[in-house]
Amino acid sequence: MTTTARSATTPGAEVILLRPEGPAASVQGALALDLTPRTAPPRPRPRLAHTNDLVAAGTADRQQVDAIIARYLAAVVEIAAGDRPVSQVLRHSLPQVYDDLAARARTVRAAAGAGTSRVSGPNPARPVILSVRTALIRDDAAEASAHVRYGRRSRAVAARFEVVRDRWQCVALTFG
């Protein structure tokens, strides 16, 4: 049931209040929490570890380097799986690394038959980075490794990063 009230600003206009006269419901709004237990395991997030540093770095600088390396390795793994274009890592790769990665991506596309008229759907075995380990070798150089789960298989990616022209760039990349 609604109630009506006269507006003081406009003579003759009615304002309809849309408030229920009963108690409020236990769940209000569209963003209610679902507290039922989940049956699927959570998707793992990459763990970052850096215990083998040879030089000391500030916390803020170290976190920035870790973030750059983790994002780069995630992009490289998706490129190698054929899920992302190789051009996205152009600025952060030396030409030799970029060319090797482009050749790997072309090989994957050719093996998957991407040149033919196949229907592209979700990759049933998407690569997932489980952990990333980084080590600062010098103030301007870092090495990293990533543990990648690809379906039921585990793989490794190793990379070396150096500051080239005031930007962290991958100078070596190896898949294992």
C-alpha positions as CSV (number, residue, x, y, z in Angstrom):
1,M,0.0,0.0,0.0
2,T,1.4,3.4,-0.8
3,T,0.7,6.7,0.8
4,T,0.3,10.1,-0.9
5,A,1.4,13.5,0.3
6,R,0.9,17.0,-1.0
7,S,4.0,18.8,-2.3
8,A,4.8,22.1,-0.7
9,T,6.7,23.5,-3.7
10,T,4.0,22.9,-6.4
11,P,0.4,23.5,-5.4
12,G,-1.9,20.7,-6.5
13,A,0.9,18.1,-7.3
14,E,0.9,14.8,-5.5
15,V,4.0,12.9,-4.5
16,I,3.6,9.2,-4.2
17,L,5.9,7.6,-1.6
18,L,6.8,4.1,-2.7
19,R,7.8,2.6,0.7
20,P,6.3,-0.6,1.9
21,E,4.5,-0.4,5.2
22,G,5.8,-3.8,6.3
23,P,9.1,-5.0,7.7
24,A,12.2,-4.8,5.4
25,A,13.2,-8.0,3.6
26,S,16.4,-9.8,4.7
27,V,18.0,-9.3,1.2
28,Q,17.7,-5.9,-0.3
29,G,19.0,-4.7,-3.7
30,A,20.6,-6.6,-6.6
31,L,24.0,-7.0,-5.0
32,A,23.1,-9.4,-2.2
33,L,25.8,-11.8,-1.1
34,D,25.6,-15.5,-2.1
35,L,26.8,-17.4,1.0
36,T,26.3,-20.9,-0.4
37,P,29.5,-23.0,-0.4
38,R,31.4,-23.2,-3.7
39,T,32.0,-26.6,-5.2
40,A,34.6,-25.6,-7.8
41,P,38.2,-25.0,-6.6
42,P,39.3,-21.3,-6.9
43,R,41.4,-20.3,-9.8
44,P,45.0,-20.0,-8.6
45,R,46.6,-16.6,-8.7
46,P,50.3,-16.3,-9.5
47,R,52.4,-16.2,-6.4
48,L,55.4,-13.9,-6.5
49,A,58.6,-14.9,-4.8
50,H,61.9,-13.1,-4.7
51,T,64.3,-14.7,-2.3
52,N,67.4,-14.9,-4.5
53,D,68.1,-11.2,-4.9
54,L,71.8,-10.3,-5.3
55,V,71.2,-6.6,-4.8
56,A,68.9,-4.8,-2.4
57,A,66.0,-2.8,-3.8
58,G,63.3,-0.6,-2.3
59,T,60.0,-2.2,-1.6
60,A,58.1,0.1,-4.1
61,D,60.7,-0.4,-6.8
62,R,60.7,-4.2,-6.2
63,Q,56.9,-4.4,-6.4
64,Q,56.9,-2.5,-9.7
65,V,59.5,-4.8,-11.2
66,D,57.6,-7.8,-10.0
67,A,54.4,-6.5,-11.6
68,I,56.0,-5.7,-14.9
69,I,57.6,-9.2,-15.1
70,A,54.4,-11.0,-14.0
71,R,52.3,-9.2,-16.7
72,Y,54.9,-9.8,-19.4
73,L,55.2,-13.5,-18.6
74,A,51.4,-13.9,-18.5
75,A,51.2,-12.2,-22.0
76,V,54.0,-14.4,-23.4
77,V,52.3,-17.6,-22.2
78,E,49.0,-16.5,-23.8
79,I,50.8,-15.6,-27.0
80,A,52.5,-19.0,-27.1
81,A,49.1,-20.6,-26.7
82,G,47.7,-18.6,-29.6
83,D,45.2,-16.6,-27.4
84,R,46.8,-13.2,-27.8
85,P,48.6,-11.3,-30.6
86,V,52.3,-11.1,-30.4
87,S,52.3,-7.4,-31.1
88,Q,51.3,-6.7,-27.5
89,V,54.8,-7.3,-26.2
90,L,56.7,-5.4,-28.9
91,R,57.7,-2.5,-26.7
92,H,59.0,-4.8,-23.9
93,S,61.0,-7.2,-26.0
94,L,64.3,-7.1,-27.9
95,P,63.9,-7.8,-31.6
96,Q,65.4,-11.3,-31.3
97,V,63.0,-12.3,-28.5
98,Y,60.1,-10.8,-30.4
99,D,61.0,-12.6,-33.6
100,D,61.3,-16.0,-31.8
101,L,58.0,-15.4,-30.1
102,A,56.3,-14.5,-33.3
103,A,57.7,-17.7,-35.0
104,R,56.4,-19.7,-32.0
105,A,52.9,-18.1,-32.3
106,R,52.8,-18.8,-36.1
107,T,53.7,-22.4,-35.5
108,V,50.9,-22.8,-32.9
109,R,48.4,-21.2,-35.3
110,A,49.5,-23.4,-38.2
111,A,49.3,-26.5,-36.0
112,A,45.8,-25.5,-34.8
113,G,44.6,-24.9,-38.3
114,A,43.8,-21.2,-37.7
115,G,44.3,-20.4,-41.3
116,T,41.3,-22.6,-42.2
117,S,37.7,-21.8,-41.5
118,R,37.5,-23.4,-38.1
119,V,35.1,-22.1,-35.5
120,S,37.2,-20.5,-32.7
121,G,35.9,-21.4,-29.3
122,P,37.4,-21.4,-25.8
123,N,40.6,-23.2,-25.5
124,P,39.8,-26.3,-23.4
125,A,43.4,-26.3,-21.9
126,R,44.2,-22.7,-21.2
127,P,47.6,-21.9,-19.7
128,V,47.5,-20.7,-16.1
129,I,50.5,-19.2,-14.4
130,L,50.8,-20.8,-11.0
131,S,53.8,-18.9,-9.7
132,V,56.4,-16.4,-10.8
133,R,59.9,-16.2,-9.2
134,T,62.1,-13.2,-9.8
135,A,65.6,-12.4,-8.7
136,L,67.4,-9.0,-9.1
137,I,70.8,-9.7,-10.5
138,R,71.9,-6.1,-10.8
139,D,70.1,-2.8,-10.4
140,D,69.2,-2.9,-14.0
141,A,68.8,-6.7,-14.6
142,A,66.4,-9.4,-13.3
143,E,65.8,-13.0,-14.0
144,A,62.4,-14.7,-13.7
145,S,60.9,-18.1,-14.0
146,A,57.2,-19.0,-14.2
147,H,55.5,-22.3,-13.4
148,V,52.7,-22.7,-16.0
149,R,49.9,-25.3,-15.9
150,Y,48.7,-26.2,-19.3
151,G,45.8,-28.7,-19.0
152,R,47.3,-31.6,-17.0
153,R,50.9,-30.7,-17.9
154,S,53.3,-28.3,-16.2
155,R,55.7,-26.2,-18.1
156,A,58.3,-23.6,-17.3
157,V,59.2,-20.2,-18.8
158,A,62.5,-18.5,-18.0
159,A,63.3,-14.9,-18.9
160,R,65.9,-12.3,-18.4
161,F,65.0,-8.6,-18.2
162,E,67.3,-5.6,-18.5
163,V,66.7,-1.9,-18.5
164,V,67.2,-0.9,-22.1
165,R,66.5,2.8,-23.0
166,D,64.9,3.5,-19.6
167,R,62.5,0.6,-19.9
168,W,62.5,-3.0,-18.6
169,Q,62.7,-5.2,-21.7
170,C,63.0,-9.0,-22.1
171,V,66.4,-9.9,-23.5
172,A,66.1,-13.7,-23.3
173,L,63.1,-16.0,-23.2
174,T,63.1,-19.8,-23.0
175,F,60.2,-22.3,-22.8
176,G,60.7,-25.6,-21.1
